[in-house]
């Protein structure tokens, strides 16, 4: 299970997604691009998740 929130990355935004890693990457990536205009690649989001969980 993984969880990412916009507020963890300095955004004044209530968006939270959690679940399986692939789901979180897809949903967080879509949200960031659509709402904040930032296009994170799958690899970048995977690194964020890995750093957050300490894996």
Sine and cosine of phi, psi and omega as CSV:
sin_phi,cos_phi,sin_psi,cos_psi,sin_omega,cos_omega
0.00,0.00,0.63,-0.78,0.02,-1.00
-0.74,-0.67,0.36,-0.93,0.01,-1.00
-0.53,-0.85,0.76,-0.65,0.09,-1.00
-0.75,-0.66,0.63,-0.78,0.04,-1.00
-0.74,-0.67,0.60,-0.80,0.02,-1.00
-0.89,0.46,-0.63,0.78,-0.05,-1.00
-0.88,0.47,-0.44,0.90,0.06,-1.00
-0.91,0.41,-0.34,0.94,-0.07,-1.00
-0.92,-0.40,0.37,0.93,0.15,-0.99
1.00,0.00,0.11,0.99,0.00,-1.00
-1.00,-0.05,0.62,-0.79,0.10,-1.00
-1.00,0.08,0.97,0.26,-0.16,-0.99
-0.51,-0.86,0.67,-0.74,-0.05,-1.00
-1.00,0.00,0.09,1.00,-0.09,-1.00
-0.90,0.43,0.74,-0.67,0.07,-1.00
-0.67,-0.74,0.68,-0.73,0.14,-0.99
-0.72,-0.69,0.64,-0.77,0.04,-1.00
-0.53,-0.85,0.38,-0.92,-0.01,-1.00
0.60,-0.80,-0.48,-0.88,0.03,-1.00
-0.90,0.43,0.51,-0.86,-0.10,-0.99
-0.81,0.58,-0.73,0.68,-0.02,-1.00
-0.87,0.50,-0.65,0.76,0.03,-1.00
-0.90,0.44,-0.73,0.69,-0.03,-1.00
-0.89,0.45,-0.69,0.72,0.02,-1.00
-0.86,0.50,-0.73,0.69,-0.03,-1.00
-0.90,0.44,-0.78,0.63,-0.06,-1.00
-0.92,0.39,-0.70,0.72,-0.01,-1.00
-0.92,0.40,-0.66,0.75,0.03,-1.00
-0.88,0.48,-0.71,0.71,0.03,-1.00
-0.88,0.47,-0.72,0.70,-0.01,-1.00
-0.88,0.48,-0.74,0.68,-0.04,-1.00
-0.87,0.49,-0.65,0.76,-0.01,-1.00
-0.94,0.33,-0.72,0.69,-0.07,-1.00
-0.95,0.30,-0.65,0.76,-0.11,-0.99
-1.00,-0.09,-0.51,0.86,-0.10,-0.99
-0.87,-0.49,-0.06,1.00,0.05,-1.00
0.94,0.33,0.40,0.92,-0.01,-1.00
-0.91,-0.42,0.81,-0.59,-0.02,-1.00
-0.98,-0.21,0.99,-0.12,0.09,-1.00
-1.00,0.05,0.74,-0.67,0.08,-1.00
-0.97,0.24,0.27,-0.96,-0.01,-1.00
-0.84,0.54,-0.65,0.76,-0.03,-1.00
-0.91,0.41,-0.64,0.77,0.02,-1.00
-0.90,0.44,-0.68,0.73,0.02,-1.00
-0.92,0.40,-0.59,0.81,0.05,-1.00
-0.89,0.45,-0.65,0.76,0.04,-1.00
-0.90,0.43,-0.63,0.78,0.05,-1.00
-0.87,0.49,-0.72,0.69,-0.01,-1.00
-0.90,0.44,-0.70,0.72,-0.02,-1.00
-0.90,0.43,-0.64,0.77,0.04,-1.00
-0.92,0.39,-0.63,0.78,-0.04,-1.00
-0.92,0.40,-0.63,0.78,-0.05,-1.00
-1.00,0.06,-0.17,0.99,0.00,-1.00
0.96,0.27,0.43,0.90,-0.04,-1.00
-0.98,0.22,0.00,0.00,0.00,0.00
